[in-house]
Amino acid sequence: MIRAALPAAALLWGLTGCAASPPLAEGLPAGFPRSIELAGTPFFAQDEYQCGPAALATVLRESGVITSPQDLRPQIYVPGRRGSLQAELIGASRRHGRLPYVLAAHAGDLVAELSEGRPVLVLQNLGATRLPRWHYAVLIGYDADRNVAILRSGTSERVELRWQKFARTWHLGGRWAITTLAPGVMPGHAEPARFIEAAAGLEAAGRRAEAGAAYDAAIARWPHEPLAWLGRGNVAYGDGELDAAAEAYLRAIGLAPTNAAARNNLAQVLAAANCLPEARRQLERAAEFGAGTELAAAVAESRAKIEALPEPRAACALANPALPD
Amino acid sequence: MRSEKLQRACVALVSVSFLTLGMQMPAAASVIGTAEAIAAGSQTGSLATVHAAVSRDDVRAKLAELGVDAVQLDGRLAALSEAELAMLADRLDEAPAGGGALEVIGIVFLVLLILELTGVIDIFKKT
């Protein structure tokens, strides 16, 4: 039996090796340095099962947050799982006012982030697909000539892994990596949908100021992204700046006339400015475009609330509302 | 004289509060969050957010069961988006939970163990 197994094991080894990883020098995108090491990155040695708090404290500290693994442990550790969940690392980053940007699943994005001087929190699977051993570490550099990845990991302040070995563990971990960005900072390689979704997460967690800074950065980089304008409008609305909110929603609708959320939210501003017929018209359109999506319920609720409002005594505060139909 | 001034100031103050109240009341109604709008636009999100309230309760119960301190639960849940809550409600038991570095278990051992478990080999049995 064991004779039959050895070629099978060799085959498996070869397959996993090939699937994940060429040497770094072959995969290094043009224009990046041959080697980087962010030697100033802080180090927190992990306690048992505490690689999540240790790794997160490392990247948060690097982005200017005063925190420690001890502070983070009650925010992310799940005793029954003897570890920390990716979603909660993301949530805890938001609680500290940082934008957790999930990098695209390419080694090039890791390198791009390092080249901006920011370490990257990575999920590794140090076991195998069916026997996973999940571990968070912080990638602080690489050396293409020596073909190594350099990490802060576990109880080791500085670990060098052969690039293919790092790439394999990262691949088995689902190629998941995050960078925690200070307000308004863009990742080294930014994709609009990823970045705006990350900003929306900050908004949903109630971190309006940081979400607003992220939306502003997104609008500066991608002025034609309707969702960035929608987010900008929501932040302004939350701050009570109704004029700015209306303007942002109008921009969103101009770019995406069938966006039910922007129509619905514009209607809220119109209602607040005593322009009920105009608000009703926007909600009609929102209902039309939102039909069949889960926004339908929210739009119906908005309509019911606006119908329940007393007729305003004051005139519509918008002198000449140039509203989209 | 004095009290008349005070009265007028009070009236002005009250009317301003009414004015702002009037502005804020409908505003406090519901704007649709950007995260919800994104989820509505994506295939994976559309089922997720429907049951957002259910997900939140599920995740709360599961985390409590897994030993998370009750006083921490509100803050932890509030930091998650509806899509994240829905994902955790579905997969909290098997979602990756990073814990720590493996000491020294060679990959060869793991491969052999997998082959053993899947029945390809039986080298770990004495018989």
Interface residues (C-beta under 8 A of the other chain):
Chain A: M1 I2 A4 A5 A8 A9 L12 W13 Q46 E48 Y49 Q50 C51 G52 A55 P74 Q75 I76 Y77 V78 P79 G80 R81 R82 G83 S84 L85 Q86 A87 E88 I90 G91 A92 R94 R95 L123 N125 L126 G127 A128 R130 L131 P132 R133 W134 H135 Y136 A137 S153 G154 T155 S156 G173 G174 W176 I196 E197 A199 A200 G201 E203 A204 A205 G206 L227 L230 G231 N234 Y237 G238 G240 L242 N259 A260 A261 A262 N264 N265 Q268 V269 A271 A272 A273 G290 T293 E294 L295 A298 V299 E301 S302 K305 I306 L309
Chain B: M23 Q24 P26 A27 A29 S30 V31 I32 G33 T34 A35 E36 A37 I38 A39 A40 G41 S46 T49 V50 L63 E65 L66 G67 V68 D69 Q72 G75 R76 A78 A79 L80 S81 E82 E84 M87 L88 L92 A95 P96 A97 G98 G99 G100 A101 L102 I105 I107 V108 L110 V111 L112 L113 I114 L115 L117 V120 I121 D122 I123
